Amino acid sequence: SIFFSNKLHKAGEVSDCQSSSKDKVHMFMSSYIEMQTLKTPRVRDVTTQVSLQLALKFNGGGHINHTIFWTNLSPNGGGEPQGELLEAIKRDFGSLQKMKEKMSAATVAVQGSGWGWLGFDKDSGRLRIAACANQDPLQGTTGLVPLLGIDVWEHAYYLQYKNVRPDYVKAIWNVVNWENVSERLQAAKK
């Protein structure tokens, strides 16, 4: 199991299954769609290009989102962020607890499937909370650089948490890899 402890309770089984199969599908479909796009004649075949955009957004976004998600989690996660990340959280949300509450509320409120995000706004230099539907990638949808994502597609939690999304979101804070989130913030500021 990706979670070698009981920190996320039972989520390890689904997480392993999801990481090993879902991401492969997204990667395959993204590659397939890219090949179809490259095969499209450059002679203004806009219809074909437009017809591939939704599939590319879904599968490409799924690959991007899950790649971030898996690095955002660690069996040694939880606790509190350190240094500049913690200071930015305090500056922009008042405290780590308030940021968690705001992000948890936005994530739980996603209608249907989607993602809750902590992102970096390059224009303002501030951290922001956002939610995206389906597999929409944060940066391509909002312009925010993704730092921390929470997957709220039911396949991420249903076997353990049934339809109680708030319990899953509450538990996921126990495995957040704050070091990874901090590294993402440093990279976003460049």
C-alpha positions in Angstrom: 0.0 0.0 0.0 1.2 3.5 -0.7 0.2 4.4 2.8 2.2 2.1 5.0 0.3 3.2 8.1 -3.2 3.7 9.2 -3.0 7.4 8.7 -5.6 7.5 5.9 -7.3 4.5 7.4 -8.3 2.2 4.6 -7.5 4.4 1.6 -4.3 2.6 0.6 -6.0 -0.2 -1.3 -8.0 2.1 -3.5 -5.1 4.4 -3.9 -2.8 1.7 -5.1 -5.4 0.4 -7.6 -6.1 3.9 -8.8 -2.5 4.9 -9.2 -1.6 1.8 -11.1 -4.5 1.7 -13.5 -6.2 5.1 -13.9 -3.0 7.1 -14.6 -1.9 4.5 -17.2 -5.3 5.0 -19.0 -4.9 8.8 -18.9 -1.3 8.6 -20.2 -2.3 6.2 -23.0 -5.3 8.4 -24.0 -3.2 11.6 -23.9 -0.6 10.0 -26.2 -3.3 8.7 -28.5 -5.0 12.1 -28.8 -1.7 13.8 -29.3 -0.9 11.4 -32.2 -4.4 12.1 -33.7 -3.7 15.9 -33.4 -0.3 15.5 -35.2 -2.0 13.5 -37.9 -4.5 16.2 -38.5 -3.5 18.1 -41.7 -2.2 21.5 -41.0 -4.6 22.7 -43.7 -7.0 24.3 -41.2 -8.8 21.1 -40.1 -10.2 23.0 -37.1 -13.2 20.6 -36.7 -10.9 17.7 -36.0 -8.7 19.8 -33.7 -11.7 21.0 -31.7 -13.2 17.5 -31.5 -10.0 16.3 -29.8 -9.8 19.1 -27.2 -12.2 17.7 -24.7 -10.6 14.3 -24.8 -7.2 15.9 -24.4 -8.4 18.1 -21.5 -9.9 15.1 -19.7 -7.1 12.6 -20.3 -4.2 15.1 -20.2 -5.7 16.8 -17.2 -6.2 13.4 -15.5 -2.5 12.6 -16.0 -1.3 16.0 -14.8 -3.6 15.9 -11.8 -2.8 12.4 -10.7 0.9 12.9 -11.2 0.7 15.8 -8.7 -1.6 14.0 -6.4 0.7 11.0 -5.9 3.7 13.1 -5.1 1.6 15.2 -2.7 1.0 12.1 -0.5 3.5 10.2 1.7 3.2 7.5 4.3 5.4 9.9 6.4 3.1 12.8 5.6 0.8 14.9 7.8 2.0 17.3 10.5 2.7 20.8 9.4 4.5 22.5 6.6 7.7 24.4 7.4 9.4 27.6 6.4 8.2 29.7 3.5 5.2 27.6 2.8 3.9 27.8 6.3 4.5 31.6 6.3 2.6 32.0 3.1 -0.3 29.9 4.4 -0.4 32.1 7.6 -0.2 35.3 5.5 -2.9 34.3 3.0 -5.3 32.3 5.3 -4.5 33.3 8.8 -3.4 29.8 9.9 -2.8 26.3 8.7 -6.0 25.2 10.3 -8.0 27.9 8.5 -6.4 27.0 5.2 -7.3 23.3 5.8 -10.9 24.3 6.6 -11.2 26.4 3.5 -9.7 23.9 1.2 -11.6 21.0 2.8 -14.9 23.0 2.4 -14.2 23.8 -1.3 -13.1 20.2 -2.0 -16.1 18.6 -0.3 -18.4 21.0 -2.2 -17.3 19.9 -5.6 -20.4 18.7 -7.4 -19.9 15.3 -8.9 -16.3 14.5 -9.6 -13.3 16.8 -9.5 -10.5 18.2 -7.5 -9.8 20.6 -4.6 -6.6 22.6 -5.0 -4.1 24.8 -3.2 -2.5 26.9 -6.0 -0.1 29.7 -6.4 -1.1 32.9 -8.1 2.0 34.2 -9.9 0.5 37.6 -10.5 -0.3 38.3 -6.9 2.3 36.1 -5.3 -0.4 34.6 -3.1 -1.8 31.2 -2.3 -5.4 30.5 -3.5 -7.9 27.7 -3.0 -9.8 26.5 -6.1 -11.9 23.6 -7.2 -12.0 22.1 -10.7 -14.6 19.8 -12.2 -13.8 16.5 -13.7 -10.1 16.2 -14.7 -9.7 19.9 -15.6 -6.1 20.9 -14.9 -5.8 23.7 -12.4 -3.3 25.8 -14.3 -5.0 25.5 -17.6 -8.4 26.3 -16.1 -7.6 29.0 -13.6 -4.0 30.1 -14.2 -3.0 29.0 -10.7 0.1 26.8 -10.4 -0.9 23.6 -8.6 0.7 22.9 -5.3 -1.6 20.5 -3.5 -4.5 18.6 -5.0 -7.2 16.4 -3.5 -8.9 14.0 -5.8 -12.6 13.7 -5.1 -13.6 11.4 -7.8 -15.6 8.6 -6.0 -13.0 6.0 -7.1 -10.5 7.7 -4.9 -12.5 7.0 -1.7 -15.7 5.1 -2.2 -14.6 1.6 -1.1 -13.5 2.9 2.2 -15.6 6.0 2.8 -18.7 5.1 0.8 -20.4 8.4 0.0 -18.9 10.2 3.0 -16.5 12.5 1.2 -15.9 14.8 4.2 -14.4 11.9 6.1 -12.0 11.1 3.3 -11.0 14.8 2.9 -10.4 15.0 6.7 -8.2 11.9 6.6 -6.1 12.9 3.7 -4.5 15.7 5.7 -2.7 12.9 7.6 -0.7 11.9 4.5 0.0 15.2 2.9 3.7 15.5 1.9 4.3 19.1 2.9 7.9 18.8 1.6 6.6 18.2 -1.9 4.1 21.0 -1.6 6.9 23.3 -0.5 9.1 22.3 -3.4 6.2 23.0 -5.8 5.9 26.5 -4.2 9.6 27.2 -4.7 9.4 26.1 -8.4 6.2 28.2 -9.0 8.0 31.3 -7.7 10.7 31.1 -10.4 
